[in-house]
Amino acid sequence: MKAHYLIFSLVFACTLFLAACTSGNRSKTPTGDPDAVPVSKALYHNPDSLLRYAKLAYLHDDPKGLYVTAVAAFLRAQDPNFPDSCTTVPLEEARIMLQHSADLGYPDAIKSLRCLQKHGQWGSSDSEK
């Protein structure tokens, strides 16, 4: 039981920091963090768009598809108003997808990981899970 609580706490903390590393306005980053990545509500609250990017991720190993699919899962975990109609992957899978997207060189994934690392929420042991 204690291990489940620890895992939940780590995932929850990572989710909060991912939220801090993203912003809802594409024109600016309110956190002032140069590694913050803007997040479009129009994209992440659109079931058809999320399914399209998930298809790109799973069928074509597309870096942007991996990134969008991963971020959607983190957003669902921290946003109580995230639409039920939007399908997301489990958080552990989202972490793997985010890392893989960064490994493929997708700039937003790289910036997100830098932000999470800066805030102590992503390290070598996290990326190996």
C-alpha positions as a printed NumPy array, in Angstrom:
array([[  0.   ,   0.   ,   0.   ],
       [  2.848,   2.359,   0.871],
       [  4.472,   1.746,  -2.542],
       [  1.22 ,   2.635,  -4.323],
       [  1.011,   5.867,  -2.341],
       [  4.611,   6.729,  -3.222],
       [  4.055,   6.063,  -6.935],
       [  0.837,   8.096,  -6.882],
       [  2.638,  10.959,  -5.125],
       [  5.474,  10.963,  -7.664],
       [  3.082,  10.899, -10.627],
       [  0.946,  13.633,  -9.066],
       [  3.997,  15.838,  -8.414],
       [  5.225,  15.293, -11.968],
       [  1.788,  16.228, -13.266],
       [  1.763,  19.453, -11.282],
       [  5.165,  20.435, -12.57 ],
       [  4.192,  19.596, -16.15 ],
       [  1.252,  21.936, -15.67 ],
       [  3.673,  24.601, -14.439],
       [  5.822,  23.99 , -17.507],
       [  2.918,  24.603, -19.866],
       [  0.594,  27.519, -20.318],
       [ -2.877,  27.956, -21.751],
       [ -1.915,  30.896, -23.963],
       [  0.112,  30.206, -27.087],
       [  1.423,  33.779, -27.35 ],
       [  3.234,  33.941, -24.023],
       [  4.447,  31.831, -21.152],
       [  3.11 ,  33.282, -17.88 ],
       [  5.503,  31.218, -15.772],
       [  8.415,  33.224, -17.192],
       [ 10.213,  29.916, -17.721],
       [ 12.038,  29.835, -21.077],
       [ 11.415,  26.077, -21.176],
       [  7.65 ,  26.47 , -20.742],
       [  5.65 ,  25.104, -23.656],
       [  2.329,  26.72 , -24.614],
       [ -0.683,  24.397, -24.606],
       [ -3.668,  24.93 , -26.883],
       [ -7.026,  24.228, -25.244],
       [ -8.496,  23.945, -28.751],
       [ -6.215,  20.974, -29.411],
       [ -6.243,  19.207, -26.057],
       [-10.004,  19.498, -25.534],
       [-10.82 ,  18.147, -29.006],
       [-11.464,  14.373, -29.041],
       [-10.949,  14.073, -32.807],
       [ -7.601,  15.87 , -32.679],
       [ -6.358,  13.731, -29.799],
       [ -7.349,  10.552, -31.622],
       [ -5.588,  11.788, -34.766],
       [ -2.36 ,  12.444, -32.859],
       [ -2.614,   9.118, -30.999],
       [ -2.93 ,   7.37 , -34.356],
       [  0.191,   9.169, -35.591],
       [  2.003,   8.18 , -32.392],
       [  1.087,   4.512, -32.465],
       [  1.13 ,   3.808, -36.19 ],
       [  3.959,   6.087, -37.341],
       [  6.04 ,   6.773, -34.211],
       [  5.447,  10.461, -34.962],
       [  7.251,  12.751, -32.467],
       [  4.477,  15.352, -32.333],
       [  1.852,  12.635, -32.026],
       [  3.788,  11.096, -29.13 ],
       [  4.117,  14.493, -27.459],
       [  0.465,  15.519, -27.823],
       [ -0.751,  12.112, -26.649],
       [  1.533,  12.261, -23.603],
       [  0.632,  15.813, -22.626],
       [ -3.091,  15.066, -22.92 ],
       [ -2.709,  12.397, -20.233],
       [ -0.85 ,  14.78 , -17.911],
       [ -3.471,  17.462, -18.481],
       [ -6.304,  15.037, -17.689],
       [ -4.59 ,  14.149, -14.413],
       [ -4.386,  17.765, -13.252],
       [ -7.435,  19.432, -14.846],
       [-10.807,  18.576, -13.275],
       [-12.504,  20.172, -16.298],
       [-10.717,  18.003, -18.858],
       [-13.463,  16.656, -21.149],
       [-14.611,  13.084, -20.51 ],
       [-15.017,  12.712, -24.271],
       [-11.237,  12.959, -24.751],
       [ -9.401,   9.653, -24.577],
       [ -5.94 ,   9.594, -22.982],
       [ -3.281,   7.002, -22.216],
       [ -2.255,   5.987, -18.663],
       [  0.301,   8.303, -17.029],
       [  3.111,   5.722, -17.073],
       [  2.646,   5.316, -20.82 ],
       [  2.514,   9.102, -21.185],
       [  5.904,   9.405, -19.466],
       [  7.399,   6.884, -21.9  ],
       [  5.853,   8.698, -24.869],
       [  7.139,  12.088, -23.712],
       [ 10.661,  10.689, -23.31 ],
       [ 10.507,   8.973, -26.714],
       [  9.289,  12.161, -28.389],
       [ 12.229,  14.046, -26.89 ],
       [ 14.601,  11.261, -27.962],
       [ 13.287,  11.705, -31.507],
       [ 14.163,  15.411, -31.279],
       [ 10.721,  17.001, -30.955],
       [ 11.461,  20.525, -29.596],
       [  8.385,  20.888, -27.34 ],
       [  9.091,  17.508, -25.736],
       [ 12.711,  18.475, -25.139],
       [ 11.631,  21.794, -23.574],
       [  9.04 ,  20.05 , -21.388],
       [ 11.607,  17.559, -20.11 ],
       [ 14.075,  20.368, -19.396],
       [ 11.405,  22.15 , -17.393],
       [ 10.524,  18.999, -15.459],
       [ 14.226,  18.33 , -14.805],
       [ 14.76 ,  21.911, -13.663],
       [ 12.004,  21.437, -11.107],
       [ 13.394,  18.083,  -9.956],
       [ 10.486,  16.09 , -11.374],
       [ 12.301,  14.127, -14.065],
       [ 15.589,  12.324, -13.788],
       [ 17.405,   9.317, -15.14 ],
       [ 15.509,   6.952, -12.842],
       [ 12.183,   8.449, -14.   ],
       [ 12.952,   8.004, -17.675],
       [ 13.794,   4.338, -17.119],
       [ 10.365,   3.472, -15.67 ]])
